[in-house]
Amino acid sequence: MSAPAQTPEAPGFSRRLNRIYAWFTAGFVGFVLTLALLERLGLPKSWIGFLFLLSTVLLYAGIGVLCRTTDADEYYVAGRRVPALYNGMAAGADWMSAATFLGMAGTLYLSGYGGLAFVLGWTGGFCLVALLLAPYLRKFARYTVPDFLGERYGGNGVRLVGVTAAILCSFIYVVAQIYGIGLITTRLSGLTFEIGVFVGLGGVLVCSFLGGMRAVTWTQVAQYIILIIAYVVPVVWLSIKQTGAPIPQLTYGYQLQSVSTRERELMNDTRELAVMRAFEQRANDYSEMLRDVPASLARERLAATRQVAALKAEDAPLAQIQAAEKRRAALPRTPPEAEDQWRRAQALAEQRAKPLAGMPPHAQQFAGDPTGSPDEKREFSDSRRNFLALVFCLVVGTAGLPHILVRYFTTASVGEARRSVAWSLFFICLLYFTAPALAVMVKYEVFNTLVGTPFDQLPGWMSQWARVDPGLLSVSDINKDGLLQLGEMRIGGDIIMLATPEMAGLPYVVSGMVAAGGLAAALSTADGLLLTISGALSHDVYYRTINPRASTARRVTMSKALLLLTALAAAAVAAQKPADILFLVTAAFSFAGSAFFPVLVLGIFWKRANGPGAIAGMLTGLALTGYYMVTAHPWLRSAFKLAGPPELWWGIQPLSAGVFGVPAAFAVCVLVSLLTRPPTAEQQALVEHLHAPPDR
């Protein structure tokens, strides 16, 4: 498939696109049906997974080869000739990252009502993009968001701060996508996680490296088609299996009632209560160990050494001796390391000691009780406050993400940019309206099929995921009754969507298709993010700041080299499995909202905003957001070697750090702008130009 070379005004442009993607959709459906037939004829699962991985990566790479270009307009903004419908579809793919495809259903599964904050926040953010940003930035007609900041506020200082902010939030975001790529590639191919990261990354690099935004746009349209089919099919199948109706959105309420009834049964089940007591005892044991960490660590080492010696003296099987030695080697090396590890284990045990393995009842709006005890009232207030804070951060973060905003630089006019945002919302809502139903139906399967299953009869997919990463899925017979209880299974939200087909007993080809959809989501967003980073470095730093006389070919070549280096750096970080996908993505939203949303809105709607104010506002927003994340998140505290428990302000969780950074950035930008010289006449004229009647 090659990208059309005509302009949108040329006859038959849209009709040609329609034909290309209609044939592509039919070809993908035919490919899936062919693999389904081959599976029934005995094709091994490993071959099915490998074929899905190979075919999709080669497809995206092929589009990159066919759309290769060295033209700056084509490379950075796809020639500004993408029709609104297809730009909306590409923006949908760019937006529906690994966090959306993999993480949203998992978050709704684990958090219930609280997970709806992501649906509300991400959708609301696109409304802000349509109303406040996309049309005006498109009218500005440049290549990048830092380019707008440099022209609107004047000087390279604000441009370079914008570049720094764009790289920071985009790099965090792309690490999350590459982590998702590693998970999916590993599941499809059986490769190790680290190798899977770099194999999957090949498809990203060939596409974005050769063709830039031109190749990425047409690839993202194809990726949207794959991911939406892959997401909807298993949910529809589950809906038919559980309710007999093919429209999951209509049966969602009925299934939620069934899940709520089952939740009440599990909360009073004697086996579940025994598991809860066991975890409560574990939490108490860790609490006792934390009273005197050095002495406790010495006792643990002595006990582990004696166990190894006893097994050797008894001539125990080699496997038992090796397991004991492995447990001894895994003990913390220093008291501070032991304290950190035991505090995290204690928190996990305390969570698992709660009903429903620490998950809130699915239909419960907020934790606690507004009419209960003081502790319950405080818990309710904190829960509601965090819900609203998260919605706020996701709304302003969406409106500040550079890789989303630059998508609307590719349309032919301001009017097309507005229509493009409307199409983006439509295509995104197709998935967003499905995710809540998927979460409820998966929970119904877990509660009614997995819970109560003998451990020796658990499905094979559970052990396969446990081998990929025990942090994603682990089971242990805590109460020693031989049956799996809900409290004995720890499942990460990142694998809920990928495991859904096997969990529901669907053919493995559906699992392969879902993995291919997740890969499409991760690759499409990674493409856009890598282009944002390389574009900011090559256009705003190299061309605008260092070498304004650089030729177009040299700028594009520089962008390609920087893109390759950025991708390799992000892959190296992702291979360390730094944190869960959803936290990384939400952190990127807080940084983007704090850095860009205030200065973009003020730059468009307030002529008095100036360069010093913009610089001060962005730096304040970034610094405050980063500080709160580091001090409030346990993993980051450990990474920065900060002692003691996390410090929360008003109970706000670290993933909502932008709730402090955004208002601070607005306030500082306004204050500094009023205390310093007003912007030049040319800069104020630019604001007037942005508000002039748009072209159509």
HELIX and SHEET records of a PDB file:
HELIX    1   1 PHE A   13  ARG A   40  1                                  28    
HELIX    2   2 LYS A   45  LEU A   66  1                                  22    
HELIX    3   3 ALA A   72  VAL A   77  1                                   6    
HELIX    4   4 ALA A   78  ARG A   80  5                                   3    
HELIX    5   5 ALA A   84  TRP A   95  1                                  12    
HELIX    6   6 ALA A   98  ALA A   98  1                                   1    
HELIX    7   7 ALA A   99  GLY A  103  3                                   5    
HELIX    8   8 MET A  104  SER A  111  1                                   8    
HELIX    9   9 GLY A  112  GLY A  115  5                                   4    
HELIX   10  10 LEU A  116  LEU A  128  1                                  13    
HELIX   11  11 VAL A  129  LEU A  133  3                                   5    
HELIX   12  12 ALA A  134  PHE A  140  1                                   7    
HELIX   13  13 VAL A  145  TYR A  153  1                                   9    
HELIX   14  14 ASN A  156  SER A  189  1                                  34    
HELIX   15  15 PHE A  193  THR A  243  1                                  51    
HELIX   16  16 PRO A  248  MET A  267  1                                  20    
HELIX   17  17 THR A  270  MET A  289  1                                  20    
HELIX   18  18 VAL A  293  ALA A  313  1                                  21    
HELIX   19  19 LEU A  318  ALA A  329  1                                  12    
HELIX   20  20 PRO A  335  ARG A  352  1                                  18    
HELIX   21  21 PRO A  355  GLY A  358  5                                   4    
HELIX   22  22 PRO A  374  GLY A  400  1                                  27    
HELIX   23  23 PRO A  402  LEU A  405  1                                   4    
HELIX   24  24 VAL A  406  PHE A  409  5                                   4    
HELIX   25  25 VAL A  414  TYR A  432  1                                  19    
HELIX   26  26 ALA A  435  GLU A  445  1                                  11    
HELIX   27  27 VAL A  446  LEU A  450  3                                   5    
HELIX   28  28 PHE A  455  GLN A  457  5                                   3    
HELIX   29  29 GLY A  460  VAL A  468  1                                   9    
HELIX   30  30 LEU A  486  GLU A  488  5                                   3    
HELIX   31  31 GLY A  493  ILE A  495  5                                   3    
HELIX   32  32 ILE A  496  MET A  503  1                                   8    
HELIX   33  33 TYR A  508  GLY A  535  1                                  28    
HELIX   34  34 ALA A  536  ILE A  546  3                                  11    
HELIX   35  35 THR A  552  ALA A  574  1                                  23    
HELIX   36  36 ILE A  581  ALA A  595  1                                  15    
HELIX   37  37 PHE A  597  PHE A  605  1                                   9    
HELIX   38  38 GLY A  611  ALA A  632  1                                  22    
HELIX   39  39 PRO A  634  ALA A  639  1                                   6    
HELIX   40  40 PRO A  654  SER A  656  5                                   3    
HELIX   41  41 GLY A  658  LEU A  675  1                                  18    
HELIX   42  42 ALA A  681  LEU A  690  1                                  10    
SHEET    1   A 2 LEU A 473  VAL A 475  0                                        
SHEET    2   A 2 MET A 489  ILE A 491 -1                                        
END                                                                             
